[in-house]
Amino acid sequence: MNCSNCAPIQPIEDQGLVRLKPLNLQLTAAIQAKGLNMEMSTEFVTISYHSKEEMLHLLQWIHNLPSGNFEELMISVTGIGKNSEHSPWLTLSQIEATLEHHVVVDIIRKEQFSNHMQPIVDREERIVGFEFLLRPAVGGVAFQPSNLFEVAHETGLHSFLDRAARISAIETSAKWLPRGYKRFINFLPSSIYNPEYCLTHTFETINRLNLDPKDFVFEVVETEKIDNLPHLLEIFNVYRRNGMKVALDDVGAGYSTLELMNTLEPDYVKIDRSIIDHCGKDPVKQYEILRIIEGASHFNGLVLAEGIERYEDFEFCREAGVEFAQGYFFGKPADRPPHGIQIS
């Protein structure tokens, strides 16, 4: 199975080919009327360009086509001498976003990022694992992780970025962490079209580095509403069949509701920091935390409190039944774990 979303991203070259589909009479008539040289196959039409300016003019012309006839138009841009199979089919808006955000796209394409680790502790404040968080590469271009993923969504590169970030986190964990420490790694459900295929790179990396699948926890990070629960449950099942655990992030805020938690029954439930913050003195937040703990107990989910910055918040969570905690009180994200935990 071949998937262009997981293939290496090609830069937009000074010379290349623009392919358009679906092929129809209106499209070919418009191209002929424009006087462009084209080649036709059974599925798409190909137009060559000889400079980026020429390609931009071509895209502008496409943008001005009557939307009623070409609203489903898909575009693929391939540099001269490059493999067209590795050029994804994108909408015009995705192509335009790629050109507009070319600096950020270059960071994604070249994988110019690293992973930092934030400690996760148990009830006795012992470090038992780390969450891996995307950060700029040393000496690389600065970026906000949220902006990186926003641009990836706009340009159709979110699947590539999500996969590359997962593999980077796995490789970082192999460099610094001994076996036995949990490695919490984020993933976007919308980036995984076919779980059995799209997660192959993840599992192959774990096997290649001789890591223990039981040390990995893959957590859902989704800023948009999860509409396809059966698909997400299948992703969970694929992770679990390969010996790994799954977590639901930000429970109690946004779209990560108690109802969603009870439907998914994740192995780990991470309570959102907005509920944890100052919970030691807030009865309303304490009630919400107790509700989440009670709900998770029905499917034996382990509860983790995020965003701990005060000891009194940790103390309440621990006494309420929270098993794990994470936050600046225990440590900020860093490029390596504390010295006593590193591989000797």
C-alpha positions as CSV (number, residue, x, y, z in Angstrom):
1,M,0.0,0.0,0.0
2,N,1.4,3.4,-1.0
3,C,0.4,6.6,0.8
4,S,1.7,10.0,-0.3
5,N,0.8,11.4,3.1
6,C,3.6,9.4,4.7
7,A,6.2,9.9,1.8
8,P,9.0,12.4,2.1
9,I,7.8,15.9,1.2
10,Q,9.3,17.4,-1.9
11,P,10.1,21.1,-2.1
12,I,8.4,23.2,-4.9
13,E,11.2,23.4,-7.5
14,D,11.9,26.2,-10.0
15,Q,10.9,23.9,-12.8
16,G,8.4,21.0,-12.8
17,L,5.0,19.7,-13.6
18,V,1.5,20.7,-12.4
19,R,-1.1,17.9,-12.6
20,L,-4.8,18.6,-12.3
21,K,-7.7,16.2,-11.7
22,P,-10.4,15.2,-12.2
23,L,-10.2,15.3,-15.9
24,N,-13.3,16.8,-17.6
25,L,-14.3,18.7,-20.7
26,Q,-14.6,22.1,-18.9
27,L,-11.1,21.8,-17.6
28,T,-9.5,20.8,-20.9
29,A,-11.5,23.6,-22.7
30,A,-10.3,26.2,-20.2
31,I,-6.6,25.1,-20.6
32,Q,-6.9,25.2,-24.4
33,A,-8.5,28.6,-24.3
34,K,-5.7,29.8,-22.1
35,G,-3.2,28.6,-24.8
36,L,-1.3,26.3,-22.3
37,N,0.6,23.2,-23.5
38,M,-0.8,20.2,-21.8
39,E,-0.5,16.4,-21.8
40,M,-3.5,14.3,-21.0
41,S,-3.8,10.8,-19.4
42,T,-7.0,9.0,-18.5
43,E,-7.0,10.5,-15.0
44,F,-5.4,13.9,-15.1
45,V,-3.9,16.7,-17.2
46,T,-0.2,17.8,-16.9
47,I,1.1,21.3,-17.5
48,S,4.8,22.1,-17.3
49,Y,6.3,25.3,-15.8
50,H,9.8,26.8,-16.1
51,S,10.0,29.1,-13.1
52,K,8.2,29.6,-9.8
53,E,6.8,32.8,-11.2
54,E,5.2,30.9,-14.1
55,M,3.8,28.4,-11.6
56,L,2.4,31.2,-9.4
57,H,0.7,32.7,-12.5
58,L,-0.7,29.3,-13.3
59,L,-2.1,28.8,-9.8
60,Q,-3.6,32.3,-9.9
61,W,-5.3,31.4,-13.1
62,I,-6.6,28.2,-11.6
63,H,-7.8,30.2,-8.6
64,N,-9.9,32.4,-10.9
65,L,-11.6,29.5,-12.6
66,P,-15.4,29.4,-12.1
67,S,-15.8,27.7,-8.8
68,G,-19.0,25.9,-9.8
69,N,-17.2,23.8,-12.4
70,F,-13.9,23.2,-10.6
71,E,-14.6,23.1,-6.8
72,E,-13.4,19.5,-6.6
73,L,-10.2,20.3,-8.5
74,M,-7.0,18.6,-7.0
75,I,-3.5,19.7,-7.8
76,S,-0.1,18.0,-7.6
77,V,3.2,19.8,-8.1
78,T,6.3,17.7,-9.0
79,G,9.9,19.0,-9.6
80,I,11.7,17.9,-12.7
81,G,13.3,14.5,-12.2
82,K,11.3,13.8,-9.0
83,N,8.9,10.9,-8.5
84,S,5.4,12.1,-9.0
85,E,4.1,9.3,-6.7
86,H,5.6,11.2,-3.7
87,S,3.7,14.4,-4.6
88,P,0.4,14.5,-2.7
89,W,-2.8,15.7,-4.3
90,L,-3.8,18.9,-2.7
91,T,-6.6,21.5,-3.0
92,L,-5.8,24.9,-4.4
93,S,-6.0,26.4,-0.9
94,Q,-3.5,23.9,0.4
95,I,-1.1,24.7,-2.4
96,E,-1.5,28.5,-1.7
97,A,-0.9,27.9,2.0
98,T,2.3,26.0,1.2
99,L,3.6,29.0,-0.7
100,E,2.5,31.5,1.9
101,H,4.0,29.6,4.9
102,H,7.1,28.3,3.0
103,V,9.4,28.9,6.0
104,V,7.3,26.7,8.3
105,V,6.7,24.1,5.6
106,D,10.5,23.9,5.2
107,I,10.8,23.1,8.9
108,I,8.3,20.3,8.5
109,R,9.8,19.0,5.3
110,K,13.3,18.9,6.7
111,E,12.1,17.7,10.1
112,Q,14.0,20.5,11.8
113,F,12.6,19.8,15.3
114,S,13.5,17.9,18.4
115,N,11.7,16.5,21.4
116,H,11.8,17.6,25.0
117,M,10.8,15.4,28.0
118,Q,8.6,16.5,30.9
119,P,8.7,14.1,33.9
120,I,5.6,12.2,35.2
121,V,5.6,11.1,38.8
122,D,3.7,8.6,40.9
123,R,2.0,9.2,44.3
124,E,5.4,9.0,46.0
125,E,6.8,11.7,43.7
126,R,9.1,9.2,42.0
127,I,9.6,9.7,38.2
128,V,8.0,6.9,36.3
129,G,7.9,8.3,32.8
130,F,8.0,11.4,30.6
131,E,5.8,13.1,28.1
132,F,7.5,14.0,24.8
133,L,6.9,17.5,23.5
134,L,7.9,19.0,20.1
135,R,10.4,21.8,20.2
136,P,12.7,23.6,17.7
137,A,15.9,21.8,16.7
138,V,19.1,23.1,18.3
139,G,20.3,26.0,16.1
140,G,17.2,25.7,14.0
141,V,14.4,28.1,13.2
142,A,12.2,29.0,16.2
143,F,8.5,28.0,16.1
144,Q,5.5,27.5,18.3
145,P,4.4,23.8,18.2
146,S,0.7,24.9,17.8
147,N,1.6,27.0,14.8
148,L,3.5,24.2,13.2
149,F,0.5,21.9,13.4
150,E,-1.9,24.7,12.2
151,V,0.2,25.2,9.1
152,A,0.5,21.4,8.6
153,H,-3.3,21.2,8.6
154,E,-3.6,24.1,6.1
155,T,-1.1,22.6,3.8
156,G,-2.2,18.9,4.0
157,L,1.1,17.9,5.8
158,H,-0.4,17.0,9.1
159,S,0.0,13.2,8.5
160,F,3.6,13.6,7.6
161,L,4.3,15.9,10.6
162,D,2.4,13.7,13.1
163,R,4.3,10.6,12.0
164,A,7.7,12.4,11.9
165,A,7.1,13.8,15.4
166,R,6.2,10.3,16.8
167,I,9.3,8.8,15.3
168,S,11.4,11.6,16.7
169,A,10.0,11.1,20.1
170,I,10.7,7.3,20.0
171,E,14.3,7.9,18.8
172,T,14.8,10.5,21.6
173,S,13.5,8.1,24.2
174,A,15.9,5.4,23.0
175,K,18.8,7.8,23.4
176,W,18.1,8.8,26.9
177,L,15.7,6.5,28.8
178,P,16.4,3.0,30.2
179,R,13.7,0.4,29.9
180,G,10.9,0.6,32.3
181,Y,10.1,4.3,32.0
182,K,6.9,5.2,30.4
183,R,7.1,7.3,27.2
184,F,3.9,9.3,26.6
185,I,3.8,10.3,22.9
186,N,1.0,12.4,21.3
187,F,-0.8,11.5,18.1
188,L,-3.6,13.1,16.0
189,P,-6.4,10.7,15.1
190,S,-7.2,12.7,11.9
191,S,-3.7,12.0,10.6
192,I,-4.1,8.2,10.7
193,Y,-6.3,7.1,7.8
194,N,-5.6,3.4,7.9
195,P,-4.3,2.4,11.4
196,E,-2.8,-0.9,10.3
197,Y,-0.7,0.8,7.6
198,C,-0.2,4.4,8.9
199,L,1.2,3.1,12.3
200,T,3.6,0.7,10.6
201,H,6.5,3.2,10.7
202,T,5.9,3.7,14.5
203,F,6.0,0.0,15.3
204,E,9.0,-0.6,13.0
205,T,11.0,2.2,14.8
206,I,10.2,0.7,18.2
207,N,11.4,-2.8,17.0
208,R,14.5,-1.4,15.2
209,L,15.6,0.3,18.4
210,N,15.0,-2.8,20.5
211,L,12.6,-1.0,22.8
212,D,9.8,-2.5,24.9
213,P,6.3,-1.8,23.5
214,K,5.0,-1.9,27.1
215,D,6.9,1.3,27.8
216,F,4.9,3.3,25.3
217,V,1.6,5.2,25.9
218,F,0.1,7.0,22.9
219,E,-2.2,9.8,23.8
220,V,-4.9,11.5,21.8
221,V,-4.4,15.2,21.2
222,E,-7.2,16.5,19.1
223,T,-8.3,20.2,19.0
224,E,-11.3,19.4,16.8
225,K,-14.3,17.3,17.8
226,I,-13.8,13.6,17.3
227,D,-16.7,12.6,15.0
228,N,-15.6,9.2,14.0
229,L,-15.4,7.2,17.2
230,P,-15.3,3.8,15.6
231,H,-12.1,4.9,13.7
232,L,-10.5,6.2,16.9
233,L,-11.4,2.9,18.7
234,E,-9.7,1.0,15.9
235,I,-6.6,3.1,16.3
236,F,-6.6,2.3,20.0
237,N,-7.1,-1.4,19.2
238,V,-4.1,-1.4,16.8
239,Y,-1.9,0.2,19.4
240,R,-3.0,-2.3,22.1
241,R,-2.6,-5.3,19.8
242,N,1.0,-4.2,19.4
243,G,1.6,-4.2,23.1
244,M,1.1,-0.5,23.9
245,K,-1.2,1.6,26.0
246,V,-3.4,4.6,25.0
247,A,-4.3,7.8,26.8
248,L,-7.0,10.5,26.4
249,D,-5.6,14.0,27.0
250,D,-7.2,17.1,28.4
251,V,-10.2,15.3,29.9
252,G,-12.7,17.8,31.4
253,A,-12.0,20.5,28.8
254,G,-13.0,21.2,25.3
255,Y,-14.1,18.1,23.4
256,S,-12.5,15.6,25.9
257,T,-15.7,15.1,27.9
258,L,-16.6,12.5,30.4
259,E,-18.9,10.9,27.9
260,L,-16.0,10.6,25.4
261,M,-13.8,9.1,28.1
262,N,-16.4,6.5,29.0
263,T,-16.9,5.6,25.4
264,L,-13.2,5.2,24.6
265,E,-12.1,3.7,28.0
266,P,-8.4,4.7,27.6
267,D,-5.7,3.0,29.7
268,Y,-4.7,6.5,31.0
269,V,-7.0,9.5,31.7
270,K,-5.2,12.9,31.8
271,I,-7.1,15.6,33.6
272,D,-6.8,19.0,31.9
273,R,-4.6,21.6,33.6
274,S,-7.5,24.1,33.7
275,I,-9.2,21.9,36.2
276,I,-6.1,21.0,38.2
277,D,-4.9,24.6,38.6
278,H,-5.7,25.8,42.2
279,C,-7.9,22.7,42.7
280,G,-6.5,22.5,46.3
281,K,-8.8,25.3,47.3
282,D,-11.6,25.2,44.7
283,P,-14.6,23.0,45.6
284,V,-16.0,23.1,42.1
285,K,-12.8,21.8,40.6
286,Q,-12.5,19.2,43.3
287,Y,-15.9,17.9,42.4
288,E,-15.0,17.7,38.7
289,I,-11.8,15.8,39.6
290,L,-13.7,13.3,41.7
291,R,-16.2,12.8,38.9
292,I,-13.4,11.9,36.5
293,I,-11.8,9.6,39.0
294,E,-15.1,7.8,39.6
295,G,-15.8,7.5,35.9
296,A,-12.3,6.1,35.1
297,S,-12.7,3.5,37.9
298,H,-15.5,1.8,36.0
299,F,-13.0,0.7,33.3
300,N,-9.8,0.6,35.5
301,G,-8.4,3.7,33.8
302,L,-5.3,5.2,35.5
303,V,-5.7,8.9,36.2
304,L,-3.0,11.5,35.7
305,A,-3.2,15.2,36.8
306,E,-1.6,17.6,34.3
307,G,-0.3,21.1,35.1
308,I,0.6,20.7,38.8
309,E,2.4,23.8,39.9
310,R,1.5,23.9,43.7
311,Y,2.0,21.2,46.3
312,E,-1.5,21.7,47.7
313,D,-3.0,20.8,44.3
314,F,-0.9,17.6,44.1
315,E,-1.8,16.8,47.7
316,F,-5.5,17.0,47.0
317,C,-5.2,15.0,43.8
318,R,-3.2,12.3,45.5
319,E,-5.7,12.0,48.4
320,A,-8.6,11.9,45.9
321,G,-7.1,8.9,44.1
322,V,-5.1,10.3,41.2
323,E,-2.2,7.8,40.5
324,F,0.2,10.1,38.5
325,A,1.0,13.8,38.1
326,Q,2.8,16.1,35.7
327,G,3.7,19.8,35.8
328,Y,6.3,22.4,36.5
329,F,6.2,21.6,40.2
330,F,8.0,18.3,39.3
331,G,10.0,19.6,36.3
332,K,9.9,21.6,33.1
333,P,10.3,20.0,29.7
334,A,14.1,19.5,29.0
335,D,16.1,18.0,26.2
336,R,17.3,15.1,28.5
337,P,16.1,13.5,31.7
338,P,17.7,14.1,35.2
339,H,21.2,12.6,35.4
340,G,20.2,9.6,37.6
341,I,17.7,8.4,35.0
342,Q,19.9,8.6,31.9
343,I,21.3,5.5,30.2
344,S,24.8,5.0,31.5
